[in-house]
Structures are given as C-alpha cells and as structure tokens.
Amino acid sequence: MSGPGEFELIRDFFAARFQGSAPEAGVVLGIGDDCALLTPPAGKTLATSVDTLVAGVHFPATADPYRIASRALRVNLSDLAAMNAQPLWFTLALTLPESNADWLAGFAEGLADTAKRFDVQLVGGDTTKGPLAITIQVTGACDRPLRRDGASAGDSVFVSNRLGAAAAALPIVLGEVGGSEIQRQQMDASYYFPEPQFTVASAIGGYASAALDISDGLLADLAHICEASGLGAELDLNQVPVAELAQTMSGDQARTVAVTGGDDYQLCFTVPQQHLPALNVLNLPITCIGTMTRERGIRCTLDGEPWTHAQPGYRHF
Amino acid sequence: MSGPGEFELIRDFFAARFQGSAPEAGVVLGIGDDCALLTPPAGKTLATSVDTLVAGVHFPATADPYRIASRALRVNLSDLAAMNAQPLWFTLALTLPESNADWLAGFAEGLADTAKRFDVQLVGGDTTKGPLAITIQVTGACDRPLRRDGASAGDSVFVSNRLGAAAAALPIVLGEVGGSEIQRQQMDASYYFPEPQFTVASAIGGYASAALDISDGLLADLAHICEASGLGAELDLNQVPVAELAQTMSGDQARTVAVTGGDDYQLCFTVPQQHLPALNVLNLPITCIGTMTRERGIRCTLDGEPWTHAQPGYRHF
C-alpha cells in the first residue's frame, strides 16, 4: 500500500532544492536512500524534537504554502532554541491530498528559504497521500542544554521580548476579522514567521536554570516548568510585556492574550538570584515577571490584587 | 492553535510505558521536554529515516491499534536494517481524530512490545488532533552503511527470504476476500509484523555493494539501486523465491505478486563477484536472482523468454 510515486515527488520538489550532502554540517548522505547518513559533532549532546501541523487545526488549509512551510520549520526550530541547541538537520514527512505542483513549489521554496536562514539541512523525508499535514523533526547540537526541570524556589521568572502578538493576529490570519494593510502585514509576520529565540537562548545559556518556548501560552507553559521542577510560581502581571499588536485591544483583553495566548515562541526561563547581576549587564530583550516558589500552582497578581483566568491555554481535545 | 492537552496524552499513554532516560542507549532525557537529549555512540555514523502511515492509505482505519503500532515501527526499522544500522531511538508523531483511551492503550502496548523486541527507545513525540496518521522517525548507528549507489556492472542481485507474502495477504487483511483461520493468521503476521532484516543485513554488510528494503515491490525498488548506481539489471524470474502464502495463487499471479507486490520488507542487494564465495559459505536465507548491467533498465526473463509487466509497483498519486 505504498510506492514509488513519492520518490519522484520528493526528488522533484525537494531534492533539487536541497543538496544531497553537506559534509561541513555532518551530512554524509541526504535525501534519496533508505536512511540519511549523519556524522554528529564530536563531544556535543544532540537535541531532537518533532511537531506535526495539521491543516484546519494548526493552520488554515487554504493558507499560502510558502507560509505554511515557514511556520512549520520555525515552530520546530523554536524547540531547539528553547533547549539552547544549534540547528544541524531536519526531516520532513509531508502528507498531501493530491500532487499539486504549484503548491509543492511554494512549499519547497518556503522550506528552502527558512532552512537557509537558520543554516539547517533537509536530510530526509517521506511524502504520502492523505489529509494535508506536515511533520518536521529537527536535530541540533548543544553544550549547555536548558531543561524544564532545573528551576529552584527563589529563581526569577523571565520572558523574552513581548507576548500576545500571534494570538492577537489569529483572528485576522483566519479571516474572522478585518484589519488595516499594515496590521495584516504585521500579523502575517508574527503568525507565519515566528522568530526562534536562538540569540537570547545562547546568551542566557550559562545563567538560566530552566527554559522552554511559549507555544501554548505563558501560564500553560510555565506550568510545565513548575511541574518538572516540583515548584510553583508567583507572577506580577503588570510586568508582563504585551506585544504592540495586542495593545490595539482593551487592557484586559490584551493582558489575557499575553498570558494565555499561544504561538508566540518567546522563551520563558528561570534564573537563580546569584546570576541576575551578570545577566542584567547583557542588556537582553528580556523581562522579569515573577519568582519560583515552593508552593505549587501559579498565583498571579494585577495591580496588587489576585488575578485568575478560567482557561490557561488552548486544549487539543 | 496548539496546546497542553497533548502533554497529558503523551504522558499518560506513552511516557508511562517508556522510561524517561536510558543512559546505556545514549538517552540523556526522553519524552517531556522541548527536545530529547541524546548522546550518540562515538565513532559511528548515524542513520535516520522517517515514514508516515495514513489510515485508509497504509492500513485500514479500523485495524487493531496494537497491529498498527507494530507495523508502523517495524516498517521504519526495516529502513535501518536496509542501511545495516543498529537501532538506537525513535520518535512518534501521532495524529488522532479523538482522544480514545482504549485505542491509545492498544497502540502504546503494540509500540512498547515492538520497541522492546528490537531494543529501540522512544525518546520524543507529538500528539495532534486530526485524521489518523502515524509518523515515526528511527535513528540507528552504523559502521558499514549499505547505500543504494554502490553497485557495479557484473554484481549479482540477491533477495532475502521469499517475496509476495504481504501482497498476497492484503486482500484478506482488507477483508476483501475470506480465508481459512490459519491463512488469516499467517497473513496477519506477514502484514502487521514484517521482520526487519537486521540479521541478514549484518551478515552481508562486509560483502554487499548496495542494498535497500523492498517496500514498493522488487522491480520498483531494484530500479532505485539501478538509478542510484547508474546501471540496469537482468533478472531470471524463475529464480525469484515466492512466499508460501502467494503460492496459493496461480503460477502467473504468484510470480507477479512476488516481483511487483510491496510491503515484504525483504532486502534486495548487490554483491561483487569476488565476494560470492565468502558469502555462500554463510548459508544465509538469500537467493541470487540476476546481475547488474551497464545497459539501463531492468530486463526480466521467465523460462528463457522476455517477461514484462505493465505496472512495476503501487503509485501514491
């Protein structure tokens, strides 16, 4: 129940755009054999992550294929960044309802441009017939992995840049509401071209005790650090940096989007007190929003008053 | 558009059955963080392969989940075997229409039993909502990789064991025709529990010039060795070992199934003449069926006469 049609597809649309080997990146043999052959860098730990994006669930089925490819690869690269790993290579498992040359050309171009931008090699893939879905697995190398389970009570909680842009963009991306041309462009960028935070991750690598990328919303993702580390957290929501795109909303809405909206792929991380002076002088785009606590659960305050929200993040099922 | 429901699913149904780390296998950190952390074996080349199985395309949507898991992992492991790599670890990207505890429990049990049988560790995954599909990526380590592009004119062409069992089983697996209880059991085994040919691959590793696993049918897959090596081949179809299950068919049907049917996951490989004596004394379950030629294309003979078949293998699109 499987066969050769896939090979021509992969070869025509992907192999032609991606070189078969890249010895400097440890790629001995790329697309086209039973397996890719890879020589990992000596003395490093490998970090690997896989994510599936399903049409109609993770992106609109009619979205521009160049943008789908960009988002699919960037979302995966964000997991490497969150681990403080440098990208090496990735694989693509692409399920398509039909072989559409225009769609594939756009998708391959988006994938190639994104791969070049982040210096990561496509080394293998599979193309199957079925409902549109994209599974990408990225592998990177790291010296100082940033895990979720390393936080201690008293560590400060930080986020990178600003939160809420992608969640604020979603209704416009989905066409549910309109928006000015400039708004549409900004929202398109924040949704389809999220920036994996490699630079921040690399800078905090020597100081942070735990980290992850915010894909499901700040509160939902910080809960993973809390759980993995056996701790809780106190957050001052007045400190949470709200993205400019979300500031077009009312204050309440903007704050809710910033702390519960997913898809921003900013970093959330914890830093022991003794490392704060060294971190502060780096002048990074990061903001302290709270403290890890022995008491479990996440307690938020706004203007000094307790703040609660029913739904900490999107649930798949 | 993504969120935390997936984490509970992965944790409940998979993490509980697979240990989080396995230092002896190089798994520093398994399921549950942004990335798995892995220490590859020193001095070895890594081999990695990804395959997607879509419900209704690669297996019946109503198939037993234990069997789906078995087939999904074994099909992927076969790519490692074809490369002469030993399994290390794998990831699972599972797309499900709904969170069904019974289905997940059966699937996880099938995956765990298969992983244990082949000594391979589940290190990461993603669970998404959508049409049922399974993407598995396996990674292994090899000293002597068997590529497709190493054959030379004059090399003998071999296959392992017998061909045609899975293709003969398919109508019964799909419920299109009946069959005796014993036939059903044999066909269930050949379809859902194909055996990755690690033992044969390891034995021929020092002698073979090219190899792959037969997933799309002998003629379609041998064509990949021919193309990668810039050669053709001559086959004597009287030499092709036909699986017992296919021998219930007429002679013509059985032969057609053996040379064009996919899903057997036997090896097809080429051996230079000077290595034949050393290979012969190993008494492996392999059969010489032809010779690689400078002339392109695959030419088959049956009882000394040219033999042609319109469709060399299943096409996806």
HADDOCK unambig.tbl for C-alpha pairs under 7 A between the chains (distance, minus, plus):
assign (segid A and resid 1 and name CA) (segid B and resid 57 and name CA) 6.60 0.50 0.50
assign (segid A and resid 1 and name CA) (segid B and resid 58 and name CA) 5.31 0.50 0.50
assign (segid A and resid 1 and name CA) (segid B and resid 262 and name CA) 6.99 0.50 0.50
assign (segid A and resid 1 and name CA) (segid B and resid 314 and name CA) 6.80 0.50 0.50
assign (segid A and resid 2 and name CA) (segid B and resid 58 and name CA) 6.67 0.50 0.50
assign (segid A and resid 2 and name CA) (segid B and resid 216 and name CA) 5.95 0.50 0.50
assign (segid A and resid 2 and name CA) (segid B and resid 314 and name CA) 6.12 0.50 0.50
assign (segid A and resid 2 and name CA) (segid B and resid 316 and name CA) 6.51 0.50 0.50
assign (segid A and resid 3 and name CA) (segid B and resid 216 and name CA) 4.57 0.50 0.50
assign (segid A and resid 3 and name CA) (segid B and resid 313 and name CA) 6.26 0.50 0.50
assign (segid A and resid 3 and name CA) (segid B and resid 314 and name CA) 4.72 0.50 0.50
assign (segid A and resid 3 and name CA) (segid B and resid 315 and name CA) 4.97 0.50 0.50
assign (segid A and resid 3 and name CA) (segid B and resid 316 and name CA) 5.94 0.50 0.50
assign (segid A and resid 4 and name CA) (segid B and resid 216 and name CA) 6.47 0.50 0.50
assign (segid A and resid 4 and name CA) (segid B and resid 220 and name CA) 6.84 0.50 0.50
assign (segid A and resid 4 and name CA) (segid B and resid 313 and name CA) 6.98 0.50 0.50
assign (segid A and resid 4 and name CA) (segid B and resid 314 and name CA) 6.72 0.50 0.50
assign (segid A and resid 4 and name CA) (segid B and resid 315 and name CA) 5.54 0.50 0.50
assign (segid A and resid 5 and name CA) (segid B and resid 315 and name CA) 4.71 0.50 0.50
assign (segid A and resid 5 and name CA) (segid B and resid 316 and name CA) 5.07 0.50 0.50
assign (segid A and resid 5 and name CA) (segid B and resid 317 and name CA) 6.10 0.50 0.50
assign (segid A and resid 6 and name CA) (segid B and resid 316 and name CA) 6.38 0.50 0.50
assign (segid A and resid 33 and name CA) (segid B and resid 147 and name CA) 6.67 0.50 0.50
assign (segid A and resid 33 and name CA) (segid B and resid 148 and name CA) 6.29 0.50 0.50
assign (segid A and resid 34 and name CA) (segid B and resid 49 and name CA) 6.71 0.50 0.50
assign (segid A and resid 34 and name CA) (segid B and resid 79 and name CA) 5.17 0.50 0.50
assign (segid A and resid 34 and name CA) (segid B and resid 82 and name CA) 6.73 0.50 0.50
assign (segid A and resid 34 and name CA) (segid B and resid 83 and name CA) 6.54 0.50 0.50
assign (segid A and resid 34 and name CA) (segid B and resid 212 and name CA) 6.41 0.50 0.50
assign (segid A and resid 35 and name CA) (segid B and resid 47 and name CA) 5.50 0.50 0.50
assign (segid A and resid 35 and name CA) (segid B and resid 48 and name CA) 5.02 0.50 0.50
assign (segid A and resid 35 and name CA) (segid B and resid 49 and name CA) 4.70 0.50 0.50
assign (segid A and resid 35 and name CA) (segid B and resid 79 and name CA) 6.37 0.50 0.50
assign (segid A and resid 35 and name CA) (segid B and resid 80 and name CA) 6.73 0.50 0.50
assign (segid A and resid 35 and name CA) (segid B and resid 83 and name CA) 6.69 0.50 0.50
assign (segid A and resid 36 and name CA) (segid B and resid 47 and name CA) 5.44 0.50 0.50
assign (segid A and resid 36 and name CA) (segid B and resid 48 and name CA) 5.33 0.50 0.50
assign (segid A and resid 36 and name CA) (segid B and resid 49 and name CA) 6.52 0.50 0.50
assign (segid A and resid 37 and name CA) (segid B and resid 45 and name CA) 6.40 0.50 0.50
assign (segid A and resid 37 and name CA) (segid B and resid 46 and name CA) 5.60 0.50 0.50
assign (segid A and resid 37 and name CA) (segid B and resid 47 and name CA) 4.67 0.50 0.50
assign (segid A and resid 37 and name CA) (segid B and resid 48 and name CA) 6.79 0.50 0.50
assign (segid A and resid 38 and name CA) (segid B and resid 45 and name CA) 5.72 0.50 0.50
assign (segid A and resid 38 and name CA) (segid B and resid 46 and name CA) 4.93 0.50 0.50
assign (segid A and resid 38 and name CA) (segid B and resid 47 and name CA) 6.29 0.50 0.50
assign (segid A and resid 39 and name CA) (segid B and resid 45 and name CA) 5.23 0.50 0.50
assign (segid A and resid 39 and name CA) (segid B and resid 46 and name CA) 6.16 0.50 0.50
assign (segid A and resid 45 and name CA) (segid B and resid 37 and name CA) 6.40 0.50 0.50
assign (segid A and resid 45 and name CA) (segid B and resid 38 and name CA) 5.72 0.50 0.50
assign (segid A and resid 45 and name CA) (segid B and resid 39 and name CA) 5.24 0.50 0.50
assign (segid A and resid 46 and name CA) (segid B and resid 37 and name CA) 5.60 0.50 0.50
assign (segid A and resid 46 and name CA) (segid B and resid 38 and name CA) 4.93 0.50 0.50
assign (segid A and resid 46 and name CA) (segid B and resid 39 and name CA) 6.16 0.50 0.50
assign (segid A and resid 47 and name CA) (segid B and resid 35 and name CA) 5.51 0.50 0.50
assign (segid A and resid 47 and name CA) (segid B and resid 36 and name CA) 5.46 0.50 0.50
assign (segid A and resid 47 and name CA) (segid B and resid 37 and name CA) 4.67 0.50 0.50
assign (segid A and resid 47 and name CA) (segid B and resid 38 and name CA) 6.29 0.50 0.50
assign (segid A and resid 48 and name CA) (segid B and resid 35 and name CA) 5.04 0.50 0.50
assign (segid A and resid 48 and name CA) (segid B and resid 36 and name CA) 5.33 0.50 0.50
assign (segid A and resid 48 and name CA) (segid B and resid 37 and name CA) 6.79 0.50 0.50
assign (segid A and resid 49 and name CA) (segid B and resid 34 and name CA) 6.73 0.50 0.50
assign (segid A and resid 49 and name CA) (segid B and resid 35 and name CA) 4.71 0.50 0.50
assign (segid A and resid 49 and name CA) (segid B and resid 36 and name CA) 6.52 0.50 0.50
assign (segid A and resid 49 and name CA) (segid B and resid 124 and name CA) 6.78 0.50 0.50
assign (segid A and resid 50 and name CA) (segid B and resid 93 and name CA) 6.86 0.50 0.50
assign (segid A and resid 50 and name CA) (segid B and resid 125 and name CA) 6.08 0.50 0.50
assign (segid A and resid 50 and name CA) (segid B and resid 126 and name CA) 6.34 0.50 0.50
assign (segid A and resid 51 and name CA) (segid B and resid 93 and name CA) 6.81 0.50 0.50
assign (segid A and resid 51 and name CA) (segid B and resid 126 and name CA) 5.58 0.50 0.50
assign (segid A and resid 52 and name CA) (segid B and resid 93 and name CA) 6.56 0.50 0.50
assign (segid A and resid 52 and name CA) (segid B and resid 126 and name CA) 6.78 0.50 0.50
assign (segid A and resid 52 and name CA) (segid B and resid 128 and name CA) 6.80 0.50 0.50
assign (segid A and resid 54 and name CA) (segid B and resid 130 and name CA) 6.46 0.50 0.50
assign (segid A and resid 57 and name CA) (segid B and resid 1 and name CA) 6.65 0.50 0.50
assign (segid A and resid 58 and name CA) (segid B and resid 1 and name CA) 5.35 0.50 0.50
assign (segid A and resid 58 and name CA) (segid B and resid 2 and name CA) 6.68 0.50 0.50
assign (segid A and resid 79 and name CA) (segid B and resid 34 and name CA) 5.18 0.50 0.50
assign (segid A and resid 79 and name CA) (segid B and resid 35 and name CA) 6.38 0.50 0.50
assign (segid A and resid 80 and name CA) (segid B and resid 35 and name CA) 6.75 0.50 0.50
assign (segid A and resid 82 and name CA) (segid B and resid 34 and name CA) 6.74 0.50 0.50
assign (segid A and resid 83 and name CA) (segid B and resid 34 and name CA) 6.54 0.50 0.50
assign (segid A and resid 83 and name CA) (segid B and resid 35 and name CA) 6.68 0.50 0.50
assign (segid A and resid 93 and name CA) (segid B and resid 50 and name CA) 6.86 0.50 0.50
assign (segid A and resid 93 and name CA) (segid B and resid 51 and name CA) 6.81 0.50 0.50
assign (segid A and resid 93 and name CA) (segid B and resid 52 and name CA) 6.55 0.50 0.50
assign (segid A and resid 98 and name CA) (segid B and resid 317 and name CA) 6.78 0.50 0.50
assign (segid A and resid 99 and name CA) (segid B and resid 317 and name CA) 6.51 0.50 0.50
assign (segid A and resid 124 and name CA) (segid B and resid 49 and name CA) 6.77 0.50 0.50
assign (segid A and resid 125 and name CA) (segid B and resid 50 and name CA) 6.10 0.50 0.50
assign (segid A and resid 126 and name CA) (segid B and resid 50 and name CA) 6.34 0.50 0.50
assign (segid A and resid 126 and name CA) (segid B and resid 51 and name CA) 5.58 0.50 0.50
assign (segid A and resid 126 and name CA) (segid B and resid 52 and name CA) 6.77 0.50 0.50
assign (segid A and resid 128 and name CA) (segid B and resid 52 and name CA) 6.80 0.50 0.50
assign (segid A and resid 128 and name CA) (segid B and resid 316 and name CA) 6.93 0.50 0.50
assign (segid A and resid 129 and name CA) (segid B and resid 316 and name CA) 6.24 0.50 0.50
assign (segid A and resid 130 and name CA) (segid B and resid 54 and name CA) 6.45 0.50 0.50
assign (segid A and resid 131 and name CA) (segid B and resid 131 and name CA) 6.84 0.50 0.50
assign (segid A and resid 147 and name CA) (segid B and resid 33 and name CA) 6.68 0.50 0.50
assign (segid A and resid 148 and name CA) (segid B and resid 33 and name CA) 6.30 0.50 0.50
assign (segid A and resid 212 and name CA) (segid B and resid 34 and name CA) 6.42 0.50 0.50
assign (segid A and resid 216 and name CA) (segid B and resid 2 and name CA) 5.95 0.50 0.50
assign (segid A and resid 216 and name CA) (segid B and resid 3 and name CA) 4.55 0.50 0.50
assign (segid A and resid 216 and name CA) (segid B and resid 4 and name CA) 6.46 0.50 0.50
assign (segid A and resid 220 and name CA) (segid B and resid 4 and name CA) 6.86 0.50 0.50
assign (segid A and resid 262 and name CA) (segid B and resid 1 and name CA) 6.96 0.50 0.50
assign (segid A and resid 313 and name CA) (segid B and resid 3 and name CA) 6.34 0.50 0.50
assign (segid A and resid 314 and name CA) (segid B and resid 1 and name CA) 6.80 0.50 0.50
assign (segid A and resid 314 and name CA) (segid B and resid 2 and name CA) 6.16 0.50 0.50
assign (segid A and resid 314 and name CA) (segid B and resid 3 and name CA) 4.81 0.50 0.50
assign (segid A and resid 314 and name CA) (segid B and resid 4 and name CA) 6.79 0.50 0.50
assign (segid A and resid 315 and name CA) (segid B and resid 3 and name CA) 5.02 0.50 0.50
assign (segid A and resid 315 and name CA) (segid B and resid 4 and name CA) 5.57 0.50 0.50
assign (segid A and resid 315 and name CA) (segid B and resid 5 and name CA) 4.77 0.50 0.50
assign (segid A and resid 316 and name CA) (segid B and resid 2 and name CA) 6.52 0.50 0.50
assign (segid A and resid 316 and name CA) (segid B and resid 3 and name CA) 5.95 0.50 0.50
assign (segid A and resid 316 and name CA) (segid B and resid 5 and name CA) 5.05 0.50 0.50
assign (segid A and resid 316 and name CA) (segid B and resid 6 and name CA) 6.38 0.50 0.50
assign (segid A and resid 316 and name CA) (segid B and resid 128 and name CA) 6.97 0.50 0.50
assign (segid A and resid 316 and name CA) (segid B and resid 129 and name CA) 6.29 0.50 0.50
assign (segid A and resid 317 and name CA) (segid B and resid 5 and name CA) 6.14 0.50 0.50
assign (segid A and resid 317 and name CA) (segid B and resid 98 and name CA) 6.86 0.50 0.50
assign (segid A and resid 317 and name CA) (segid B and resid 99 and name CA) 6.59 0.50 0.50
